[in-house]
Amino acid sequence: MDFLLHMTLYIALAPLLSGVLRKTKAFLACRQGAPVWQPYADLWKLFHRGIVRSTSASWLFDLSAPVVLGGTLVLAAATPLHSREVPLPMHFVLYIYLMALPRFFQTLAGLDTGSAFGGLGASREAAVSAMAEPALLLSMCGLAHLGAADPLNMFLSGLPAETALRHPETILIAGTLFLLLLAENSRIPVDDPATHLELTMIHEAMVLDHSGVDLGMIQLASSVRLAVFSALASGVLFPKALTLPVYLALPAALLRLSLFGVLIGAVEAGTARMKLSRVASFLMVATVLAAIALALQYAG
């Protein structure tokens, strides 16, 4: 029952997070925008369409979309959302490697069809992932040290119960995770998911050859991945929310994800997409923040 509740929450709330994000961007741009439930309608439409595959694609391309969605759901099963108890507890090092698995198969799919834009997006995606890995590893090490545990759910539940303002290292780690959220999910300022110019695409260039159910699985996986990062960052800032009773924890989880959707939408509405040459500096800032947080912890 706990497993079904946990996974149902992620799958049900992830498109809502994307809808709140888009609605916030539209509101701040003085536009009406699509309703918050539009991502649900898009997924319904894609899952009821047929699949068109390139004649040059191999079995790797056929396997990529299910692996991307399955790997992302495994991450969701290991990430606390409404409770510190998760269906699949795992060590944070294994968690980091599983984060790379969907990206690896998606990169292979972008290269497999032989498309110029697919290869371009795959190379950029691999570069961004490599530059983000040090910051992710340092932030996880900082959380494990702060929570005095190795499994992801245990060190989140072991975080200090006081307000995060009393612990500067917690704020620094949360800031690092938010920067990584933007980079790992191809959001502005690292990438623009709404762009239609292939030469500037990163994530969207890799999925140009996907259609129908395959594209629906990839879009659902992207929404769940965004929800996973949002739940992780909000769990660092509000560890008490993971210890509430169920009747309070479910609305709290919805509120936390909605707040992060508004925050991401506000950041995207107020910033522009940076040059690719500046992405390294952006992720270097995240790495430095995580390193400072870890140094503060070891300094006592």
Secondary structure, 3 states (H helix, E strand, C coil): CHHHHHHHHHHHHHHHHHHHHHHHHHHHCCCCCCCCCHHHHHHHHHHCCCCCCCCCCCHHHHHHHHHHHHHHHHHHHHCCCCCCCCCCCCEHHHHHHHHHHHHHHHHHHHHHCCCHHHHHHHHHHHHHHHHHHHHHHHHHHHHHHHHCCCEHHHHHHCCCCCCHHHCHHHHHHHHHHHHHHHHHCCCCCCCCCCCCCHHHCCHHHHCCCCCHHHHHHHHHHHHHHHHHHHHHHHHHHCHHHHHCCHHHHHHHHHHHHHHHHHHHHHHHHHCCCCCHHHHHHHHHHHHHHHHHHHHHHHCC
